[in-house]
Amino acid sequence: MILETAILNVKENLEKQFEIDFLKAKKYISAIKGYKGHTLRKCIEVKNKYLLLVDWETVEDHNIGFRESEEYKKWKTLLHHYYEPFPTVEHYETVIENK
């Protein structure tokens, strides 16, 4: 399994609307093959900063399956105008896990 991470800096004073639209957008990402789940966390110290964590089966499920889909176009229309600057997305694989 692969973990996609993105720090989302939302334009100031748009946090509530972003959260509402993110709830709408989740149906687009969750429809993609290889999607395993996601978490959106809000920073305590910086009110307009969020951490998005998405579990995928493979990097290709995200980079090709999602980003080249019609669902991604809808996700992008709904959410991308909130970010300043645009987030850097990275992928991680588990090396050690202790639960």
DSSP file (Angstrom, degrees, kcal/mol; ACC not computed):
  #  RESIDUE AA STRUCTURE BP1 BP2  ACC     N-H-->O    O-->H-N    N-H-->O    O-->H-N    TCO  KAPPA ALPHA  PHI   PSI    X-CA   Y-CA   Z-CA
    1    1 A M              0   0    0      0, 0.0    93,-0.6     0, 0.0     2,-0.4   0.000 360.0 360.0 360.0 147.8    0.0    0.0    0.0
    2    2 A I  E     -AB  56  93A   0     54,-3.2    54,-2.9    91,-0.1     2,-0.6  -0.907 360.0-145.1-116.6 140.2    1.1    3.6   -0.8
    3    3 A L  E     -AB  55  92A   0     89,-3.0    89,-2.6    -2,-0.4     2,-0.4  -0.933   9.8-158.0-107.3 120.6    0.4    6.7    1.3
    4    4 A E  E     -AB  54  91A   0     50,-3.4    50,-2.4    -2,-0.6     2,-0.4  -0.816  14.1-169.2 -91.6 134.8   -0.1    9.9   -0.7
    5    5 A T  E     +AB  53  90A   0     85,-2.9    85,-2.2    -2,-0.4     2,-0.3  -0.962  12.3 170.1-126.3 145.5    0.5   13.1    1.4
    6    6 A A  E     -AB  52  89A   0     46,-1.7    46,-3.0    -2,-0.4     2,-0.6  -0.938  26.1-143.1-152.2 130.4   -0.2   16.7    0.7
    7    7 A I  E     -A   51   0A   0     81,-0.6     2,-0.7    -2,-0.3    81,-0.3  -0.856  23.5-156.4 -90.5 122.0   -0.1   19.8    2.8
    8    8 A L  E     -A   50   0A   0     42,-2.8    42,-2.4    -2,-0.6     2,-0.9  -0.882   9.1-166.0-107.3 109.2   -3.0   22.0    1.8
    9    9 A N  E     -A   49   0A   0     -2,-0.7    75,-2.7    76,-0.5     2,-0.3  -0.845  16.9-157.2 -93.5 107.3   -2.6   25.7    2.5
   10   10 A V  B     -D   83   0B   0     38,-2.9    73,-0.2    -2,-0.9     5,-0.1  -0.648  27.2 -97.4 -88.9 139.3   -6.1   27.0    2.1
   11   11 A K    >   -     0   0    0     71,-2.9     3,-1.7    -2,-0.3     4,-0.1  -0.259  57.3 -86.4 -54.7 139.0   -6.6   30.7    1.3
   12   12 A E  T 3  S+     0   0    0      1,-0.3    -1,-0.1     2,-0.1    -3,-0.0  -0.123 109.6  13.4 -54.8 141.1   -7.4   32.6    4.5
   13   13 A N  T 3  S+     0   0    0     -3,-0.1    -1,-0.3     1,-0.1     4,-0.2   0.533 105.2  90.3  70.7  10.5  -11.1   32.8    5.6
   14   14 A L    <>  +     0   0    0     -3,-1.7     4,-2.6    68,-0.1     5,-0.2   0.256  51.1 106.0-111.8  10.0  -12.1   30.1    3.2
   15   15 A E  H  > S+     0   0    0      1,-0.2     4,-2.4     2,-0.2     5,-0.2   0.908  78.3  47.5 -59.9 -47.1  -11.6   27.2    5.6
   16   16 A K  H  > S+     0   0    0      1,-0.2     4,-2.0     2,-0.2    -1,-0.2   0.924 114.5  45.8 -63.1 -45.1  -15.2   26.4    6.4
   17   17 A Q  H  > S+     0   0    0      1,-0.2     4,-2.7     2,-0.2     5,-0.2   0.886 110.9  54.5 -66.5 -37.5  -16.3   26.4    2.7
   18   18 A F  H  X S+     0   0    0     -4,-2.6     4,-2.7     1,-0.2    -2,-0.2   0.930 108.1  49.2 -58.3 -46.0  -13.2   24.3    1.8
   19   19 A E  H  X S+     0   0    0     -4,-2.4     4,-1.8     2,-0.2    -2,-0.2   0.887 111.4  49.4 -63.2 -39.1  -14.3   21.7    4.4
   20   20 A I  H  X S+     0   0    0     -4,-2.0     4,-1.3     2,-0.2    -1,-0.2   0.936 114.4  44.4 -63.9 -47.0  -17.9   21.7    3.0
   21   21 A D  H  X S+     0   0    0     -4,-2.7     4,-2.3     1,-0.2    -2,-0.2   0.834 108.3  58.0 -69.1 -32.1  -16.6   21.3   -0.6
   22   22 A F  H  X S+     0   0    0     -4,-2.7     4,-1.4     1,-0.2    -1,-0.2   0.902 103.3  53.4 -64.0 -39.2  -14.1   18.6    0.5
   23   23 A L  H  < S+     0   0    0     -4,-1.8     4,-0.3     1,-0.2    -1,-0.2   0.879 111.0  46.8 -61.1 -37.0  -17.0   16.6    1.9
   24   24 A K  H >< S+     0   0    0     -4,-1.3     3,-0.9     1,-0.2     4,-0.2   0.886 110.8  52.8 -68.5 -39.1  -18.7   16.9   -1.6
   25   25 A A  H >X S+     0   0    0     -4,-2.3     3,-1.7     1,-0.2     4,-1.2   0.689  86.0  82.1 -73.9 -19.7  -15.4   15.9   -3.4
   26   26 A K  H 3X S+     0   0    0     -4,-1.4     4,-2.2     1,-0.3    -1,-0.2   0.795  82.2  64.0 -60.6 -26.5  -14.8   12.7   -1.5
   27   27 A K  H <4 S+     0   0    0     -3,-0.9     4,-0.5    -4,-0.3    -1,-0.3   0.798 100.4  53.2 -67.0 -25.9  -17.2   10.8   -3.7
   28   28 A Y  H <4 S+     0   0    0     -3,-1.7     3,-0.5    -4,-0.2    -1,-0.2   0.921 113.0  39.9 -75.2 -44.3  -14.9   11.5   -6.7
   29   29 A I  H >< S+     0   0    0     -4,-1.2     3,-1.5     1,-0.2    -2,-0.2   0.886 111.6  56.8 -72.8 -37.2  -11.7   10.1   -5.2
   30   30 A S  T 3< S+     0   0    0     -4,-2.2    -1,-0.2     1,-0.3    -2,-0.2   0.637  96.7  65.6 -71.9 -11.7  -13.4    7.2   -3.5
   31   31 A A  T 3  S+     0   0    0     -4,-0.5     2,-0.3    -3,-0.5    -1,-0.3   0.522  81.6 103.1 -83.4  -5.5  -14.8    6.0   -6.8
   32   32 A I  S X  S-     0   0    0     -3,-1.5     3,-1.9    -4,-0.2    34,-0.1  -0.593  80.4-108.5 -88.7 137.4  -11.3    5.2   -8.2
   33   33 A K  T 3  S+     0   0    0     -2,-0.3     3,-0.1     1,-0.3    -1,-0.1  -0.356 106.0  25.4 -57.1 134.6   -9.8    1.7   -8.4
   34   34 A G  T 3  S+     0   0    0      1,-0.3    23,-2.0    22,-0.1     2,-0.3   0.284  84.7 135.6  92.1 -10.3   -7.1    1.3   -5.9
   35   35 A Y  E <   +C   56   0A   0     -3,-1.9    -1,-0.3    21,-0.2    21,-0.2  -0.555  24.3 173.9 -70.9 132.5   -8.4    3.9   -3.4
   36   36 A K  E     -     0   0A   0     19,-3.0     2,-0.2     1,-0.4    20,-0.2   0.537  53.2 -63.7-117.8 -13.5   -8.3    2.5    0.1
   37   37 A G  E     -C   55   0A   0     18,-0.9    18,-3.1     2,-0.0    -1,-0.4  -0.725  43.8-133.8 145.2 165.1   -9.3    5.6    2.2
   38   38 A H  E     -C   54   0A   0     16,-0.2     2,-0.4    -2,-0.2    16,-0.2  -0.975   2.4-155.2-148.3 162.3   -8.3    9.1    3.2
   39   39 A T  E     -C   53   0A   0     14,-2.6    14,-2.8    -2,-0.3     2,-0.5  -0.998   4.8-160.7-137.0 135.7   -8.0   11.4    6.2
   40   40 A L  E     -C   52   0A   0     -2,-0.4     2,-0.4    12,-0.2    12,-0.2  -0.984  15.8-172.5-116.3 122.3   -8.1   15.2    6.2
   41   41 A R  E     -C   51   0A   0     10,-2.8    10,-2.9    -2,-0.5     2,-0.4  -0.914  15.2-140.0-117.9 143.0   -6.5   16.8    9.3
   42   42 A K  E     -C   50   0A   0     -2,-0.4     8,-0.2     8,-0.2     2,-0.1  -0.847  24.4-116.9-103.0 135.2   -6.5   20.4   10.3
   43   43 A C        -     0   0    0      6,-3.2     6,-0.2    -2,-0.4    -1,-0.0  -0.440  13.4-153.0 -69.2 138.1   -3.5   22.0   11.8
   44   44 A I  S    S+     0   0    0     -2,-0.1     3,-0.1     1,-0.1    -1,-0.1   0.874  93.6  42.8 -78.1 -39.7   -3.9   23.3   15.3
   45   45 A E  S    S+     0   0    0      1,-0.2     2,-0.6     2,-0.0    -1,-0.1   0.817 118.8  41.5 -79.4 -31.4   -1.2   26.0   15.1
   46   46 A V  S >  S-     0   0    0      3,-0.1     3,-1.9     1,-0.1    -3,-0.3  -0.937  73.0-156.3-123.1 108.0   -2.1   27.3   11.6
   47   47 A K  T 3  S+     0   0    0     -2,-0.6    -1,-0.1     1,-0.3    -2,-0.0   0.692  90.2  45.3 -64.0 -22.2   -5.9   27.6   11.1
   48   48 A N  T 3  S+     0   0    0     -6,-0.1   -38,-2.9     2,-0.0     2,-0.4   0.143  92.2  98.9-108.1  21.3   -5.8   27.4    7.3
   49   49 A K  E <   +A    9   0A   0     -3,-1.9    -6,-3.2   -40,-0.2     2,-0.3  -0.919  47.7 179.6-113.1 132.7   -3.4   24.5    7.0
   50   50 A Y  E     -AC   8  42A   0    -42,-2.4   -42,-2.8    -2,-0.4     2,-0.5  -0.899  21.4-142.1-128.8 156.1   -4.5   20.9    6.4
   51   51 A L  E     -AC   7  41A   0    -10,-2.9   -10,-2.8    -2,-0.3     2,-0.5  -0.985  15.2-160.8-119.2 121.5   -2.8   17.6    5.9
   52   52 A L  E     -AC   6  40A   0    -46,-3.0   -46,-1.7    -2,-0.5     2,-0.5  -0.900   7.9-175.7-104.2 127.2   -4.4   15.2    3.4
   53   53 A L  E     -AC   5  39A   0    -14,-2.8   -14,-2.6    -2,-0.5     2,-0.4  -0.988   3.6-179.5-122.9 122.9   -3.5   11.5    3.7
   54   54 A V  E     -AC   4  38A   0    -50,-2.4   -50,-3.4    -2,-0.5     2,-0.5  -0.987  17.5-145.6-127.4 129.3   -4.7    9.1    1.0
   55   55 A D  E     +AC   3  37A   0    -18,-3.1   -19,-3.0    -2,-0.4   -18,-0.9  -0.814  23.8 176.0 -93.9 129.9   -4.1    5.3    1.0
   56   56 A W  E     -AC   2  35A   0    -54,-2.9   -54,-3.2    -2,-0.5   -21,-0.2  -0.917  38.4-130.3-127.3 153.5   -3.7    3.8   -2.5
   57   57 A E  S    S-     0   0    0    -23,-2.0     2,-0.3    -2,-0.3    -1,-0.1   0.934  93.6   0.0 -64.6 -46.8   -2.9    0.2   -3.6
   58   58 A T     >  -     0   0    0    -57,-0.1     4,-0.9   -24,-0.1    -1,-0.2  -0.922  69.5-113.8-139.6 162.4   -0.2    1.6   -6.0
   59   59 A V  H >> S+     0   0    0     -2,-0.3     4,-3.2     1,-0.2     3,-0.7   0.879 117.4  58.8 -62.0 -38.1    1.3    5.0   -7.1
   60   60 A E  H 3>>S+     0   0    0      1,-0.2     5,-2.5     2,-0.2     4,-2.3   0.836  94.9  62.9 -63.0 -33.2   -0.2    4.4  -10.5
   61   61 A D  I 34>S+     0   0    0      3,-0.2     5,-1.1    -3,-0.2    -1,-0.2   0.880 116.0  32.1 -58.6 -35.9   -3.7    4.1   -9.0
   62   62 A H  I <<>S+     0   0    0     -4,-0.9     5,-2.2    -3,-0.7     4,-0.5   0.945 124.1  41.7 -82.4 -56.2   -3.3    7.8   -7.9
   63   63 A N  I  <5S+     0   0    0     -4,-3.2    -3,-0.2     3,-0.2    -2,-0.2   0.809 136.1  12.3 -68.0 -31.6   -1.1    9.2  -10.7
   64   64 A I  I  X5S+     0   0    0     -4,-2.3     4,-1.6    -5,-0.3    -3,-0.2   0.804 128.3  48.0-108.6 -56.4   -2.8    7.5  -13.6
   65   65 A G  I  4<S+     0   0    0     -5,-2.5    -3,-0.2     2,-0.2    -4,-0.2   0.889 128.0  23.3 -57.6 -43.8   -6.1    6.1  -12.4
   66   66 A F  I >4<S+     0   0    0     -5,-1.1     3,-2.0    -4,-0.5     6,-0.6   0.930 122.7  49.6 -88.0 -53.3   -7.2    9.2  -10.5
   67   67 A R  T 34<S+     0   0    0     -5,-2.2    -2,-0.2     1,-0.3    -3,-0.1   0.694 114.5  45.8 -66.5 -18.3   -5.4   12.1  -12.2
   68   68 A E  T 3< S+     0   0    0     -4,-1.6    -1,-0.3    -6,-0.2     2,-0.2   0.223  98.5  99.7-104.1  14.4   -6.3   11.0  -15.7
   69   69 A S  S <> S-     0   0    0     -3,-2.0     4,-1.2     1,-0.1    -3,-0.1  -0.539  80.9-121.1-100.4 163.4  -10.0   10.4  -14.8
   70   70 A E  H  > S+     0   0    0      1,-0.2     4,-1.5     2,-0.2     5,-0.1   0.820 114.4  61.6 -66.1 -32.3  -13.2   12.4  -15.2
   71   71 A E  H  > S+     0   0    0      1,-0.2     4,-2.5     2,-0.2    -1,-0.2   0.884  99.5  54.4 -62.2 -38.6  -13.6   12.2  -11.4
   72   72 A Y  H  > S+     0   0    0     -6,-0.6     4,-3.3     1,-0.2    -1,-0.2   0.895 103.3  55.6 -63.3 -39.4  -10.3   14.1  -11.0
   73   73 A K  H  X S+     0   0    0     -4,-1.2     4,-2.1     1,-0.2    -1,-0.2   0.897 110.7  45.1 -59.9 -39.2  -11.6   16.9  -13.2
   74   74 A K  H  X S+     0   0    0     -4,-1.5     4,-2.0     2,-0.2    -2,-0.2   0.904 113.5  49.8 -69.8 -42.2  -14.6   17.3  -10.9
   75   75 A W  H  X S+     0   0    0     -4,-2.5     4,-2.2     1,-0.2     5,-0.4   0.930 111.9  49.0 -58.2 -47.7  -12.3   17.1   -7.8
   76   76 A K  H  X S+     0   0    0     -4,-3.3     4,-2.0     1,-0.2     5,-0.4   0.911 110.4  49.6 -61.1 -45.9  -10.0   19.8   -9.3
   77   77 A T  H  < S+     0   0    0     -4,-2.1     4,-0.2    -5,-0.2    -1,-0.2   0.881 115.4  44.5 -61.2 -39.1  -12.9   22.1  -10.2
   78   78 A L  H  < S+     0   0    0     -4,-2.0    -1,-0.2    -5,-0.1    -2,-0.2   0.825 130.5  14.9 -76.0 -32.9  -14.3   21.8   -6.7
   79   79 A L  H >< S+     0   0    0     -4,-2.2     3,-2.1    -5,-0.2     4,-0.4   0.756  98.7  80.0-118.8 -30.9  -11.1   22.1   -4.7
   80   80 A H  G >< S+     0   0    0     -4,-2.0     3,-1.1    -5,-0.4    -3,-0.1   0.749  85.6  65.0 -64.6 -24.4   -8.0   23.5   -6.5
   81   81 A H  G 3  S+     0   0    0     -5,-0.4    -1,-0.3    -4,-0.2    -2,-0.1   0.610  93.1  65.3 -72.3  -9.2   -9.0   27.2   -6.3
   82   82 A Y  G <  S+     0   0    0     -3,-2.1   -71,-2.9   -72,-0.1     2,-0.3   0.712  82.9  94.4 -80.7 -21.0   -8.7   27.0   -2.5
   83   83 A Y  B <   -D   10   0B   0     -3,-1.1   -73,-0.2    -4,-0.4     3,-0.2  -0.549  53.9-163.2 -89.6 134.8   -4.9   26.4   -2.4
   84   84 A E  S    S+     0   0    0    -75,-2.7     2,-0.2     1,-0.5    -3,-0.0  -0.779  88.1  16.6-151.4 105.5   -2.2   29.0   -2.1
   85   85 A P  S    S-     0   0    0      0, 0.0    -1,-0.5     0, 0.0   -76,-0.5   0.609 106.2-108.7 -78.7 174.0    0.4   27.9   -2.9
   86   86 A F        -     0   0    0     -3,-0.2   -78,-0.0    -2,-0.2    -5,-0.0  -0.468  45.4-105.6 -67.0 137.4   -0.5   24.8   -4.8
   87   87 A P        -     0   0    0      0, 0.0     2,-0.5     0, 0.0   -79,-0.1  -0.252  18.0-128.7 -71.2 150.3    0.4   21.7   -2.7
   88   88 A T        -     0   0    0    -81,-0.3   -81,-0.6    -3,-0.1     2,-0.5  -0.847  25.1-150.4 -90.2 130.0    3.3   19.4   -3.3
   89   89 A V  E     -B    6   0A   0     -2,-0.5     2,-0.3   -83,-0.2   -83,-0.2  -0.882  17.0-179.9-106.5 133.0    2.1   15.8   -3.4
   90   90 A E  E     -B    5   0A   0    -85,-2.2   -85,-2.9    -2,-0.5     2,-0.4  -0.915  17.4-140.5-130.0 158.0    4.4   12.9   -2.3
   91   91 A H  E     -B    4   0A   0     -2,-0.3     2,-0.4   -87,-0.2   -87,-0.2  -0.950  17.3-170.2-121.5 139.1    4.0    9.2   -2.0
   92   92 A Y  E     -B    3   0A   0    -89,-2.6   -89,-3.0    -2,-0.4     2,-0.4  -0.952  10.8-153.7-129.8 146.6    5.4    7.0    0.7
   93   93 A E  E     -B    2   0A   0     -2,-0.4     2,-0.3   -91,-0.2   -91,-0.1  -0.903  34.0-102.6-114.2 150.4    5.7    3.2    1.3
   94   94 A T        +     0   0    0    -93,-0.6     3,-0.1    -2,-0.4    -2,-0.0  -0.531  40.4 165.7 -75.4 131.4    5.8    1.6    4.7
   95   95 A V  S    S+     0   0    0      1,-0.4     2,-0.4    -2,-0.3    -1,-0.2   0.728  75.0   7.7-107.0 -46.4    9.2    0.6    6.0
   96   96 A I        -     0   0    0      2,-0.0    -1,-0.4     0, 0.0     2,-0.4  -0.999  67.1-176.9-139.0 136.7    8.4    0.0    9.6
   97   97 A E        -     0   0    0     -2,-0.4     2,-0.4    -3,-0.1    -3,-0.0  -0.998   7.2-179.6-138.4 134.8    5.0    0.1   11.3
   98   98 A N              0   0    0     -2,-0.4    -2,-0.0     1,-0.1     0, 0.0  -0.926 360.0 360.0-134.3 108.3    4.0   -0.3   14.9
   99   99 A K              0   0    0     -2,-0.4    -1,-0.1     0, 0.0     0, 0.0   0.393 360.0 360.0-113.9 360.0    0.4   -0.2   15.8
